[in-house]
């Protein structure tokens, strides 16, 4: 019995799976997470909205969307540069779809009913890197109002 207990404490923890290299899909998910976390309050409403956006955008069921979000959360903690993720999206996505991505970012910002200056500033940075015009961003923000 003592040997079993000793063996339990001596087990090595499994090696963590390395993070995948981000593509445009993971970059968008990571930006959604970063926007939600920008105000230092990562709320259920924001998480739910991110899962919904990822599911609709990429044809994922709720479990797949949650798994993708979990990967994006890990990437969000591991990265330092939001511009890098936005540039990855810009290089891979045409303008109309980039405008839709800004709409998705605003939906996450507005999901908890509070627009924090830090969240808005991050969306402004991302839209600038994505090359989305201010008028299109304002239209996306207006369209993102959650009923």
C-alpha contacts under 8 A as a table, 3 or more apart, distances in Angstrom:
res1	aa1	res2	aa2	distance
1	X	4	X	5.23
1	X	5	X	6.54
2	X	5	X	5.18
2	X	6	X	6.12
3	X	6	X	5.05
3	X	7	X	6.01
4	X	7	X	4.98
4	X	8	X	6.25
5	X	8	X	5.15
5	X	9	X	6.59
6	X	9	X	5.34
6	X	10	X	6.24
7	X	10	X	5.04
7	X	11	X	6.19
8	X	11	X	5.53
19	X	71	X	7.62
19	X	74	X	7.57
19	X	75	X	7.04
22	X	25	X	7.57
22	X	26	X	5.25
22	X	27	X	5.75
22	X	85	X	7.99
23	X	26	X	5.37
23	X	27	X	5.89
23	X	88	X	6.96
23	X	89	X	7.83
24	X	27	X	4.91
24	X	28	X	6.13
24	X	85	X	7.85
24	X	88	X	5.74
24	X	89	X	4.74
24	X	92	X	6.24
24	X	93	X	7.70
25	X	28	X	5.31
25	X	29	X	6.36
25	X	89	X	7.74
26	X	29	X	4.98
26	X	30	X	5.94
26	X	68	X	7.66
26	X	71	X	7.97
26	X	72	X	6.14
27	X	30	X	5.03
27	X	31	X	6.16
27	X	72	X	7.71
27	X	85	X	4.98
27	X	86	X	6.99
27	X	88	X	6.74
27	X	89	X	6.45
28	X	31	X	5.09
28	X	32	X	6.19
28	X	85	X	7.29
28	X	86	X	7.53
28	X	89	X	6.73
28	X	101	X	7.39
29	X	32	X	5.04
29	X	33	X	6.30
29	X	50	X	7.52
29	X	54	X	7.05
29	X	68	X	7.68
29	X	69	X	6.42
29	X	72	X	5.56
30	X	33	X	5.09
30	X	34	X	6.08
30	X	69	X	7.76
30	X	72	X	4.56
30	X	73	X	6.42
30	X	75	X	6.35
30	X	76	X	5.40
30	X	85	X	7.60
31	X	34	X	4.91
31	X	35	X	6.05
31	X	76	X	7.50
31	X	82	X	7.05
31	X	85	X	6.97
31	X	86	X	7.52
31	X	105	X	7.76
32	X	35	X	5.24
32	X	36	X	6.28
32	X	50	X	6.54
32	X	104	X	7.68
32	X	105	X	5.82
32	X	108	X	6.80
33	X	36	X	5.06
33	X	37	X	6.15
33	X	47	X	7.96
33	X	50	X	7.37
33	X	69	X	7.73
33	X	72	X	6.91
33	X	73	X	6.20
33	X	76	X	6.70
34	X	37	X	5.07
34	X	38	X	5.91
34	X	76	X	6.02
35	X	38	X	5.09
35	X	39	X	7.94
35	X	105	X	7.04
35	X	108	X	7.25
35	X	109	X	6.72
35	X	119	X	5.42
35	X	122	X	6.43
35	X	123	X	7.10
36	X	39	X	7.09
36	X	41	X	7.42
36	X	42	X	5.78
36	X	43	X	7.77
36	X	46	X	6.13
36	X	47	X	7.87
36	X	108	X	6.23
36	X	109	X	6.28
36	X	119	X	7.11
37	X	40	X	5.20
37	X	41	X	5.82
37	X	42	X	5.07
38	X	41	X	7.51
38	X	118	X	5.72
38	X	119	X	5.28
38	X	122	X	7.57
39	X	42	X	7.78
39	X	116	X	6.25
39	X	117	X	7.97
39	X	118	X	5.88
39	X	119	X	6.22
42	X	46	X	6.76
42	X	47	X	7.38
43	X	46	X	5.37
43	X	47	X	6.40
43	X	112	X	7.16
44	X	47	X	5.00
44	X	48	X	5.99
45	X	48	X	5.12
45	X	49	X	6.13
45	X	111	X	5.67
45	X	112	X	5.63
46	X	49	X	5.01
46	X	50	X	6.14
46	X	108	X	5.47
46	X	109	X	7.53
46	X	111	X	5.40
46	X	112	X	6.32
47	X	50	X	5.10
47	X	51	X	6.24
48	X	51	X	5.19
48	X	52	X	6.21
49	X	52	X	5.02
49	X	53	X	6.12
49	X	107	X	7.25
49	X	108	X	6.01
49	X	111	X	6.66
50	X	53	X	5.11
50	X	54	X	6.12
50	X	69	X	7.29
50	X	108	X	6.59
51	X	54	X	5.21
51	X	55	X	5.96
51	X	62	X	6.97
51	X	65	X	5.24
51	X	66	X	5.78
51	X	69	X	6.65
52	X	55	X	5.11
52	X	56	X	6.10
52	X	62	X	7.71
52	X	65	X	7.49
53	X	56	X	5.28
53	X	57	X	5.90
53	X	104	X	6.77
54	X	57	X	5.14
54	X	58	X	5.92
54	X	59	X	7.80
54	X	60	X	7.05
54	X	65	X	5.74
54	X	68	X	7.85
54	X	69	X	7.81
55	X	58	X	5.56
55	X	59	X	5.30
55	X	60	X	4.27
55	X	61	X	5.99
55	X	62	X	6.59
55	X	64	X	7.67
55	X	65	X	5.22
56	X	59	X	5.41
56	X	60	X	6.80
57	X	60	X	7.93
60	X	63	X	7.81
60	X	64	X	5.51
60	X	65	X	5.54
61	X	64	X	5.32
61	X	65	X	6.09
62	X	65	X	5.09
62	X	66	X	6.13
63	X	66	X	5.10
63	X	67	X	6.20
64	X	67	X	5.07
64	X	68	X	6.15
65	X	68	X	5.07
65	X	69	X	6.12
66	X	69	X	4.98
66	X	70	X	6.13
67	X	70	X	5.01
67	X	71	X	6.38
68	X	71	X	5.15
68	X	72	X	6.22
69	X	72	X	4.84
69	X	73	X	6.04
70	X	73	X	5.01
70	X	74	X	6.46
71	X	74	X	5.20
71	X	75	X	6.35
72	X	75	X	4.92
72	X	76	X	5.96
73	X	76	X	4.92
73	X	77	X	6.37
74	X	77	X	5.31
74	X	78	X	6.24
75	X	78	X	4.95
75	X	79	X	6.03
76	X	79	X	5.51
77	X	80	X	7.93
79	X	82	X	7.66
81	X	84	X	5.55
81	X	85	X	7.26
82	X	85	X	5.42
82	X	86	X	6.35
82	X	126	X	7.40
83	X	86	X	5.01
83	X	87	X	5.95
83	X	125	X	7.61
83	X	126	X	6.75
83	X	129	X	6.62
84	X	87	X	5.14
84	X	88	X	6.31
85	X	88	X	5.09
85	X	89	X	6.47
86	X	89	X	5.12
86	X	90	X	6.16
86	X	126	X	5.80
86	X	129	X	6.08
86	X	130	X	6.12
87	X	90	X	4.92
87	X	91	X	6.07
87	X	129	X	6.30
87	X	130	X	6.64
88	X	91	X	5.28
88	X	92	X	6.40
89	X	92	X	5.27
89	X	93	X	5.84
89	X	98	X	7.55
89	X	130	X	7.28
90	X	93	X	5.47
90	X	94	X	7.31
90	X	98	X	6.93
90	X	129	X	7.46
90	X	130	X	5.11
90	X	131	X	7.65
93	X	97	X	6.14
93	X	98	X	6.16
94	X	97	X	5.61
94	X	98	X	6.24
95	X	98	X	4.94
95	X	99	X	6.21
95	X	131	X	7.91
95	X	132	X	7.36
96	X	99	X	5.15
96	X	100	X	6.49
97	X	100	X	4.87
97	X	101	X	6.30
98	X	101	X	4.92
98	X	102	X	6.47
98	X	130	X	6.54
98	X	132	X	7.04
99	X	102	X	5.17
99	X	103	X	6.43
99	X	132	X	6.14
99	X	136	X	6.84
99	X	137	X	7.18
99	X	140	X	7.29
100	X	103	X	4.90
100	X	104	X	6.29
100	X	140	X	7.47
101	X	104	X	4.93
101	X	105	X	6.27
102	X	105	X	4.98
102	X	106	X	6.31
102	X	123	X	7.33
102	X	126	X	7.93
102	X	127	X	6.41
102	X	132	X	7.96
102	X	137	X	6.60
102	X	140	X	6.53
102	X	141	X	7.99
103	X	106	X	5.19
103	X	107	X	6.30
103	X	137	X	7.41
103	X	140	X	4.53
103	X	141	X	6.19
103	X	143	X	7.19
103	X	144	X	5.92
104	X	107	X	5.02
104	X	108	X	6.48
104	X	144	X	7.30
105	X	108	X	5.26
105	X	109	X	6.34
105	X	123	X	6.68
106	X	109	X	4.90
106	X	110	X	6.06
106	X	123	X	7.39
106	X	140	X	7.15
106	X	141	X	5.52
106	X	144	X	5.81
107	X	110	X	5.20
107	X	111	X	5.84
107	X	141	X	7.68
107	X	144	X	4.87
107	X	145	X	6.79
107	X	146	X	7.08
108	X	111	X	5.03
108	X	112	X	7.83
109	X	112	X	7.17
109	X	114	X	7.47
109	X	115	X	6.12
109	X	116	X	7.82
109	X	119	X	6.32
109	X	120	X	7.41
110	X	113	X	5.22
110	X	114	X	6.12
110	X	115	X	6.04
110	X	144	X	7.46
110	X	145	X	6.73
110	X	146	X	7.14
111	X	114	X	7.68
111	X	146	X	6.92
115	X	119	X	6.93
115	X	120	X	6.98
116	X	119	X	5.31
116	X	120	X	6.35
117	X	120	X	5.08
117	X	121	X	5.97
118	X	121	X	5.06
118	X	122	X	6.24
119	X	122	X	5.22
119	X	123	X	6.35
120	X	123	X	5.10
120	X	124	X	6.13
121	X	124	X	4.98
121	X	125	X	6.23
122	X	125	X	5.03
122	X	126	X	6.17
123	X	126	X	5.05
123	X	127	X	5.98
124	X	127	X	5.23
124	X	128	X	6.13
125	X	128	X	5.17
125	X	129	X	6.34
126	X	129	X	5.12
126	X	130	X	5.99
127	X	130	X	4.90
127	X	131	X	6.04
127	X	132	X	5.25
127	X	133	X	7.61
127	X	137	X	7.23
128	X	131	X	5.12
128	X	132	X	6.21
128	X	133	X	7.68
129	X	132	X	7.81
132	X	136	X	6.47
132	X	137	X	6.58
133	X	136	X	5.22
133	X	137	X	6.19
134	X	137	X	4.96
134	X	138	X	6.12
135	X	138	X	5.16
135	X	139	X	6.22
136	X	139	X	5.01
136	X	140	X	6.06
137	X	140	X	4.91
137	X	141	X	6.08
138	X	141	X	4.98
138	X	142	X	6.18
139	X	142	X	5.09
139	X	143	X	6.09
140	X	143	X	5.01
140	X	144	X	6.00
141	X	144	X	5.09
141	X	145	X	6.93
142	X	145	X	5.86
